[in-house]
Structure formats: C-alpha cells, structure tokens
C-alpha cells in the first residue's frame, strides 16, 4: 500500500490517479466520494475503487483501524472491477 504522494501524484487530478491505478492494476482507497460515481467512473474505467465513508473527525489511527477490519472480512478478489463503500461496521460492493 502507498500514498499518491509517494508516486508523485499528490497534486494530480482524480482522472490521473484513476488512470495510473488502472494501468498498474491497483485499487485506490479514498475518502473522495466522487470516486463512487458510476457516471464519472463507469465500468472499465478502473480496476476497482474502495471509498471510505467515515466521520470527518476521524484521525488516521481510526481510519486505519476501520480499513484493517474491512480487509480482514473481505475477499480481496471481490474488490476487482467494483466500487466498494466502507462505513463503520459494514460495507457494500457494487459490481459491474
């Protein structure tokens, strides 16, 4: 796992990030709700996206805790070619 800043995409537009992720078969994890839009990012435009819908006042430790719990409960292959919304204690996968 890495941060977009680690690959010099920290200031990149969302489209650049999703393109890079698709080209490298990565599934981005983000809090940006725009990535959950199937109109903006339809089937085939990405390898999958995980969107964290968590309280805005969550700190990095709380976010990482939710993410670790989610990863423990989901089969990673189910995330491919889908949009996954992760909330406190639950998630839903929208497959294409």
C-alpha positions in Angstrom: 0.0 0.0 0.0 1.2 3.5 -0.7 0.1 7.1 -0.8 -0.4 9.0 -4.0 2.3 11.4 -2.8 4.8 8.5 -2.9 4.4 8.2 -6.7 4.3 12.0 -7.4 0.6 12.1 -7.9 -0.2 14.1 -4.7 -1.4 17.1 -6.7 -2.8 15.1 -9.6 -6.4 15.3 -10.8 -8.7 12.4 -9.9 -8.6 11.3 -13.6 -4.8 10.9 -13.5 -4.9 8.9 -10.3 -7.6 6.5 -11.6 -5.7 6.1 -14.9 -2.5 5.3 -13.1 -4.3 2.8 -10.8 -5.9 1.1 -13.8 -2.7 0.9 -15.8 -1.0 -0.7 -12.8 -4.0 -2.8 -11.7 -4.2 -1.0 -8.4 -7.4 -0.5 -6.4 -7.3 3.0 -4.8 -8.6 3.5 -1.3 -10.0 7.0 -0.8 -12.4 9.2 1.2 -13.3 11.2 -2.0 -16.9 10.4 -2.7 -16.6 11.4 -6.4 -14.8 8.1 -7.0 -18.0 6.3 -6.1 -19.9 7.8 -9.1 -20.6 5.2 -11.7 -21.4 8.1 -14.1 -18.0 9.6 -13.7 -16.1 6.3 -13.4 -18.1 3.7 -15.3 -17.2 0.0 -15.7 -13.9 -0.4 -17.4 -12.5 2.9 -16.4 -10.8 1.5 -13.3 -9.7 -1.8 -11.7 -11.9 -1.2 -8.7 -12.2 1.6 -6.1 -12.7 1.5 -2.3 -14.4 4.6 -0.8 -14.3 5.2 2.9 -17.4 6.9 4.2 -16.3 7.7 7.7 -16.8 10.7 10.1 -14.8 13.7 9.0 -13.3 14.0 12.5 -11.7 10.5 12.3 -8.0 10.6 12.8 -5.5 8.5 10.8 -5.5 5.8 13.5 -9.2 5.4 13.4 -9.3 5.3 9.6 -6.5 2.7 9.6 -8.4 0.6 12.2 -11.6 0.6 10.1 -9.6 -0.2 7.0 -7.8 -3.1 8.7 -11.1 -4.5 9.9 -12.5 -4.3 6.4 -9.6 -6.0 4.8 -9.9 -8.9 7.4 -13.5 -9.5 6.4 -13.5 -9.2 2.6 -12.1 -11.4 -0.1 -9.7 -9.1 -2.0 -10.7 -10.5 -5.4 -14.2 -9.3 -4.8 -13.0 -5.7 -5.0 -11.8 -6.1 -8.6 -13.9 -4.2 -11.1 -16.3 -2.9 -8.4 -17.0 0.2 -6.3 -16.9 -0.7 -2.6 -18.3 1.7 0.0 -16.9 1.1 3.5 -18.7 2.5 6.5 -18.4 1.9 10.2 -19.1 -1.8 10.7 -20.3 -2.5 7.2 -19.5 -2.4 3.5 -21.3 -2.8 0.2 -19.8 -3.8 -3.1 -21.3 -2.6 -6.4 -20.2 -4.9 -9.1 -20.2 -4.1 -12.8 
